Amino acid sequence: MLKTARPAPSDVGPVAARILHTLRDDPEYGRLVDTCGSYNEDWTCTAGTLTIDQWDIADDAEPLIEEALRALALKAAVYELTDDEEAAELPIARPVDEVLHAALAQRTLTERMAQRCRIQIVHMTDTETAGPAYETGDYTTACYAKAWGQEPPARYWIGAEEHARRVKVLDARLQEIGIRDLGHRHAITFN
């Protein structure tokens, strides 16, 4: 149970839209997008982007970076309205969250942008995993729709139940070539 109630999606939406607009207007926004895109070799997490149907980094990088920045704006909006880090840690679809990590890996850049834009970037693993996982139609979806006038693209915003099914498919396929536990162990020798 959250200590602070999350604000209504109708309150979060306009704040998130303003935050994303402010980030896009920042003089280093293009650099952030470019550096996230060039960091893409580190994106491929078997439980993240690989769960996207027919994933192709050449086609999916730009829209997925956009979704990650929208997720960041939503979280920053809830934080701005509540001043509560736990309330601001919204459930985010795993592929989007993976690329959000790539954006946050550009630490000095995101810190400068956050300071200029007067926003607080919120992302903590301990609170991220404490709440329910992202599901289509949840609070995050409602806030997204209020911010950008549409629901998140289902290609990237995969609900937890469907995500779990896809992970099982991947895990079974990977085990066929000796990779176990989604890449945390393998039986491959390099002789």
Kinemage of the C-alpha trace (Angstrom):
@kinemage 1
@onewidth
@group {chain A} dominant
@subgroup {mainchain}
@vectorlist {calphas} color= white
{ca met a 1} P 0.000 0.000 0.000
{ca leu a 2} L 1.352 3.401 -0.968
{ca lys a 3} L 1.846 6.021 1.750
{ca thr a 4} L 0.645 8.709 -0.651
{ca ala a 5} L -2.327 8.262 -2.940
{ca arg a 6} L -1.464 8.697 -6.586
{ca pro a 7} L -3.127 11.691 -8.218
{ca ala a 8} L -5.879 11.276 -10.777
{ca pro a 9} L -4.633 10.483 -14.290
{ca ser a 10} L -6.360 13.676 -15.449
{ca asp a 11} L -3.978 15.606 -13.168
{ca val a 12} L -0.880 13.600 -14.126
{ca gly a 13} L -1.411 13.757 -17.895
{ca pro a 14} L -0.941 17.494 -18.456
{ca val a 15} L 2.084 17.608 -16.140
{ca ala a 16} L 3.720 14.666 -17.933
{ca ala a 17} L 3.041 16.247 -21.334
{ca arg a 18} L 4.611 19.511 -20.136
{ca ile a 19} L 7.652 17.670 -18.759
{ca leu a 20} L 8.236 15.757 -21.994
{ca his a 21} L 7.815 18.974 -23.997
{ca thr a 22} L 10.341 20.702 -21.723
{ca leu a 23} L 12.793 17.820 -22.138
{ca arg a 24} L 12.398 17.930 -25.926
{ca asp a 25} L 13.122 21.673 -25.862
{ca asp a 26} L 16.314 21.158 -23.859
{ca pro a 27} L 19.439 21.920 -25.911
{ca glu a 28} L 20.853 18.456 -25.147
{ca tyr a 29} L 17.710 16.453 -26.022
{ca gly a 30} L 19.098 15.401 -29.408
{ca arg a 31} L 22.288 14.246 -27.756
{ca leu a 32} L 20.303 12.174 -25.250
{ca val a 33} L 18.368 10.437 -28.035
{ca asp a 34} L 21.563 9.887 -30.052
{ca thr a 35} L 23.528 8.491 -27.103
{ca cys a 36} L 20.679 6.177 -26.104
{ca gly a 37} L 20.544 4.922 -29.666
{ca ser a 38} L 24.294 4.356 -29.808
{ca tyr a 39} L 24.154 2.508 -26.473
{ca asn a 40} L 21.826 -0.084 -28.011
{ca glu a 41} L 24.273 -2.997 -27.846
{ca asp a 42} L 23.611 -3.029 -24.112
{ca trp a 43} L 19.835 -2.972 -24.462
{ca thr a 44} L 19.298 -6.570 -25.347
{ca cys a 45} L 17.945 -8.138 -22.210
{ca thr a 46} L 16.183 -11.426 -22.845
{ca ala a 47} L 13.315 -10.373 -20.584
{ca gly a 48} L 13.037 -6.893 -22.131
{ca thr a 49} L 13.335 -5.911 -25.767
{ca leu a 50} L 13.524 -9.524 -26.947
{ca thr a 51} L 9.887 -9.951 -25.887
{ca ile a 52} L 8.807 -7.557 -28.670
{ca asp a 53} L 7.384 -9.353 -31.722
{ca gln a 54} L 9.939 -9.432 -34.541
{ca trp a 55} L 12.250 -7.051 -32.666
{ca asp a 56} L 14.593 -5.075 -34.920
{ca ile a 57} L 16.744 -2.471 -33.249
{ca ala a 58} L 17.132 -0.555 -36.511
{ca asp a 59} L 13.373 -0.020 -36.730
{ca asp a 60} L 12.440 -0.027 -33.053
{ca ala a 61} L 15.157 2.071 -31.397
{ca glu a 62} L 13.721 5.520 -32.062
{ca pro a 63} L 10.105 4.789 -31.072
{ca leu a 64} L 11.233 2.805 -28.039
{ca ile a 65} L 13.457 5.660 -26.831
{ca glu a 66} L 10.411 7.931 -27.182
{ca glu a 67} L 8.356 5.527 -25.058
{ca ala a 68} L 11.089 5.382 -22.410
{ca leu a 69} L 11.178 9.175 -22.201
{ca arg a 70} L 7.379 9.275 -21.951
{ca ala a 71} L 7.579 6.791 -19.066
{ca leu a 72} L 10.198 8.980 -17.415
{ca ala a 73} L 7.935 12.031 -17.851
{ca leu a 74} L 4.977 10.186 -16.310
{ca lys a 75} L 7.031 9.217 -13.282
{ca ala a 76} L 8.418 12.741 -12.929
{ca ala a 77} L 4.873 14.131 -13.132
{ca val a 78} L 3.608 11.917 -10.318
{ca tyr a 79} L 6.636 12.890 -8.245
{ca glu a 80} L 6.025 16.589 -8.920
{ca leu a 81} L 2.413 16.222 -7.785
{ca thr a 82} L 3.092 14.061 -4.706
{ca asp a 83} L 6.733 14.559 -3.668
{ca asp a 84} L 6.675 10.803 -3.023
{ca glu a 85} L 9.251 8.576 -4.722
{ca glu a 86} L 7.277 5.410 -4.051
{ca ala a 87} L 4.071 6.818 -5.564
{ca ala a 88} L 6.066 8.014 -8.589
{ca glu a 89} L 7.489 4.567 -9.309
{ca leu a 90} L 4.808 3.616 -11.812
{ca pro a 91} L 4.548 0.168 -13.354
{ca ile a 92} L 6.320 0.314 -16.731
{ca ala a 93} L 6.304 -2.395 -19.407
{ca arg a 94} L 9.568 -4.365 -19.381
{ca pro a 95} L 10.800 -3.437 -22.894
{ca val a 96} L 10.171 0.256 -22.171
{ca asp a 97} L 11.811 -0.004 -18.758
{ca glu a 98} L 14.891 -1.600 -20.309
{ca val a 99} L 15.390 1.385 -22.613
{ca leu a 100} L 14.583 3.773 -19.771
{ca his a 101} L 17.671 2.282 -18.094
{ca ala a 102} L 19.665 3.127 -21.229
{ca ala a 103} L 18.526 6.745 -20.962
{ca leu a 104} L 19.431 6.877 -17.283
{ca ala a 105} L 22.854 5.394 -18.072
{ca gln a 106} L 23.601 8.776 -19.651
{ca arg a 107} L 23.883 10.063 -16.096
{ca thr a 108} L 25.633 13.397 -16.426
{ca leu a 109} L 23.489 14.321 -19.402
{ca thr a 110} L 20.183 13.397 -17.741
{ca glu a 111} L 21.212 15.175 -14.535
{ca arg a 112} L 21.972 18.400 -16.414
{ca met a 113} L 18.715 18.166 -18.345
{ca ala a 114} L 16.692 17.470 -15.188
{ca gln a 115} L 18.286 20.444 -13.465
{ca arg a 116} L 17.593 22.803 -16.380
{ca cys a 117} L 14.049 21.473 -16.784
{ca arg a 118} L 13.475 21.628 -13.026
{ca ile a 119} L 12.260 18.051 -12.785
{ca gln a 120} L 13.136 15.143 -10.548
{ca ile a 121} L 14.017 11.925 -12.346
{ca val a 122} L 12.601 8.991 -10.422
{ca his a 123} L 13.747 5.406 -10.901
{ca met a 124} L 14.592 3.028 -8.075
{ca thr a 125} L 14.768 -0.739 -8.411
{ca asp a 126} L 13.605 -1.425 -4.846
{ca thr a 127} L 10.351 0.492 -5.346
{ca glu a 128} L 10.056 -0.582 -8.989
{ca thr a 129} L 9.755 -4.246 -8.063
{ca ala a 130} L 7.674 -3.718 -4.910
{ca gly a 131} L 4.405 -2.883 -6.647
{ca pro a 132} L 2.321 -4.636 -9.244
{ca ala a 133} L 3.760 -5.096 -12.731
{ca tyr a 134} L 2.480 -3.125 -15.722
{ca glu a 135} L -0.829 -4.310 -17.143
{ca thr a 136} L -2.628 -2.852 -20.126
{ca gly a 137} L -5.422 -0.585 -18.904
{ca asp a 138} L -3.843 0.161 -15.513
{ca tyr a 139} L -3.092 3.511 -13.842
{ca thr a 140} L 0.004 4.053 -15.992
{ca thr a 141} L -2.069 3.496 -19.148
{ca ala a 142} L -4.681 6.008 -17.957
{ca cys a 143} L -2.025 8.643 -17.193
{ca tyr a 144} L -0.370 8.047 -20.574
{ca ala a 145} L -3.702 8.492 -22.369
{ca lys a 146} L -4.368 11.759 -20.522
{ca ala a 147} L -0.893 13.034 -21.416
{ca trp a 148} L -0.763 12.085 -25.099
{ca gly a 149} L -4.366 11.445 -26.116
{ca gln a 150} L -3.923 7.739 -26.831
{ca glu a 151} L -3.045 4.533 -25.065
{ca pro a 152} L 0.580 3.379 -25.139
{ca pro a 153} L 1.546 1.386 -28.246
{ca ala a 154} L 0.896 -2.286 -27.510
{ca arg a 155} L 4.014 -3.256 -29.467
{ca tyr a 156} L 6.198 -1.939 -26.644
{ca trp a 157} L 3.817 -1.693 -23.702
{ca ile a 158} L 3.338 -5.420 -23.134
{ca gly a 159} L 1.254 -6.340 -20.092
{ca ala a 160} L 2.802 -8.531 -17.393
{ca glu a 161} L 0.757 -11.633 -18.178
{ca glu a 162} L 1.585 -11.548 -21.894
{ca his a 163} L 5.186 -10.654 -21.075
{ca ala a 164} L 5.490 -13.725 -18.835
{ca arg a 165} L 4.149 -15.922 -21.645
{ca arg a 166} L 6.677 -14.499 -24.107
{ca val a 167} L 9.531 -14.971 -21.640
{ca lys a 168} L 8.610 -18.661 -21.352
{ca val a 169} L 8.721 -18.981 -25.152
{ca leu a 170} L 12.148 -17.307 -25.251
{ca asp a 171} L 13.481 -19.379 -22.380
{ca ala a 172} L 12.439 -22.630 -24.082
{ca arg a 173} L 14.067 -21.584 -27.365
{ca leu a 174} L 17.269 -20.465 -25.660
{ca gln a 175} L 17.520 -23.732 -23.732
{ca glu a 176} L 17.625 -25.546 -27.075
{ca ile a 177} L 21.062 -24.002 -27.674
{ca gly a 178} L 22.316 -24.437 -24.105
{ca ile a 179} L 21.398 -21.034 -22.680
{ca arg a 180} L 19.522 -21.335 -19.399
{ca asp a 181} L 17.742 -18.945 -17.051
{ca leu a 182} L 17.382 -16.307 -19.777
{ca gly a 183} L 21.114 -16.004 -20.216
{ca his a 184} L 22.156 -16.096 -16.578
{ca arg a 185} L 23.755 -19.511 -17.175
{ca his a 186} L 24.865 -21.434 -20.235
{ca ala a 187} L 26.568 -24.675 -21.211
{ca ile a 188} L 28.601 -23.222 -24.084
{ca thr a 189} L 32.348 -23.856 -24.172
{ca phe a 190} L 34.603 -21.628 -26.234
{ca asn a 191} L 37.247 -24.179 -27.241
